[in-house]
Amino acid sequence: MKSVQDALYNWLTIRAVVDARPEDTAAIETEKMFSDILKNQHGVTDIAIKRDESMYEVSYKQNGESKSTRFPTELIEVLLNQINLEPEKYENYPDE
């Protein structure tokens, strides 16, 4: 991912799924992949999330510098909403 903004968006979108579906192994693995991208490609650490009805605010450090960005809730939760509308398409297949 070329931009930290894109990586944060992708990470936060799947993080919302993991928070709602903590048993979802595919979501957990995908969240870890984006977390690794943030850390290894963009130097992002210490991520904190605040959510209200309209926005997610993500605070983080990038190479030691404190930063933050905001995303509309409806944009972040689109994948989670899709999963909730058609759960049969997103069945969990846990590791055996």
C-alpha positions as a printed NumPy array, in Angstrom:
array([[  0.   ,   0.   ,   0.   ],
       [  1.437,   3.264,  -1.058],
       [ -0.324,   5.541,   1.412],
       [ -0.733,   5.288,   5.145],
       [ -4.286,   6.631,   4.684],
       [ -5.233,   3.647,   2.487],
       [ -3.608,   1.195,   4.875],
       [ -5.423,   2.736,   7.855],
       [ -8.743,   2.633,   6.002],
       [ -8.313,  -1.055,   5.108],
       [ -7.116,  -1.952,   8.599],
       [ -9.981,  -0.074,  10.282],
       [-12.604,  -1.603,   7.99 ],
       [-11.528,  -5.143,   8.859],
       [-10.957,  -4.172,  12.511],
       [-14.662,  -3.245,  12.717],
       [-15.483,  -6.746,  11.453],
       [-13.138,  -8.385,  13.982],
       [-14.695,  -6.359,  16.804],
       [-18.179,  -7.503,  15.786],
       [-17.148, -11.094,  14.934],
       [-14.24 , -12.037,  17.227],
       [-14.473, -15.697,  16.128],
       [-14.044, -14.844,  12.419],
       [-10.653, -16.36 ,  11.612],
       [-10.457, -14.861,   8.104],
       [-11.112, -11.377,   9.475],
       [ -8.525, -11.87 ,  12.22 ],
       [ -5.886, -12.97 ,   9.707],
       [ -6.708, -10.072,   7.383],
       [ -6.548,  -7.564,  10.245],
       [ -3.116,  -8.893,  11.174],
       [ -1.93 ,  -8.517,   7.573],
       [ -3.002,  -4.855,   7.468],
       [ -1.566,  -4.262,  10.931],
       [  1.772,  -5.618,   9.71 ],
       [  1.61 ,  -3.346,   6.644],
       [  1.011,  -0.337,   8.87 ],
       [  3.917,  -1.25 ,  11.124],
       [  6.457,  -2.501,   8.594],
       [  5.767,  -0.314,   5.549],
       [  4.578,   2.879,   7.225],
       [  6.172,   2.894,  10.693],
       [  2.77 ,   3.133,  12.425],
       [  2.476,   2.2  ,  16.113],
       [  0.268,   2.977,  19.115],
       [ -3.043,   2.988,  17.234],
       [ -6.103,   4.138,  19.187],
       [ -9.671,   4.322,  17.876],
       [-12.538,   6.568,  18.968],
       [-15.949,   6.165,  17.375],
       [-19.065,   8.258,  17.491],
       [-22.237,   8.074,  15.414],
       [-20.732,   9.766,  12.377],
       [-16.937,   9.291,  12.488],
       [-14.085,   7.042,  13.481],
       [-11.023,   8.903,  14.7  ],
       [ -7.749,   7.019,  14.523],
       [ -4.793,   8.332,  16.526],
       [ -1.392,   6.814,  15.964],
       [  2.328,   7.416,  15.887],
       [  4.199,   7.296,  12.626],
       [  7.936,   7.076,  13.04 ],
       [  7.519,   8.575,  16.514],
       [  5.317,  11.516,  15.428],
       [  1.744,  11.699,  16.773],
       [ -0.917,  11.888,  14.066],
       [ -4.627,  11.327,  13.632],
       [ -7.161,  10.94 ,  10.872],
       [-10.917,  10.538,  10.606],
       [-13.179,   8.319,   8.524],
       [-16.975,   8.42 ,   8.148],
       [-18.636,   5.588,  10.055],
       [-20.728,   4.538,   7.049],
       [-17.568,   4.154,   4.954],
       [-15.794,   2.011,   7.549],
       [-18.771,  -0.19 ,   8.342],
       [-19.815,  -0.992,   4.761],
       [-18.153,  -4.444,   4.847],
       [-19.606,  -5.255,   8.262],
       [-23.055,  -4.194,   7.074],
       [-22.715,  -6.407,   3.994],
       [-21.742,  -9.372,   6.18 ],
       [-24.726,  -8.728,   8.452],
       [-27.115,  -8.536,   5.478],
       [-25.895, -11.805,   3.936],
       [-24.259, -13.85 ,   6.699],
       [-24.566, -17.078,   4.709],
       [-21.943, -15.716,   2.296],
       [-19.478, -15.084,   5.117],
       [-19.509, -18.324,   7.087],
       [-16.596, -18.767,   9.462],
       [-14.284, -21.708,   8.865],
       [-12.188, -21.953,  12.023],
       [ -8.786, -23.59 ,  12.085],
       [ -8.991, -27.21 ,  13.069]])
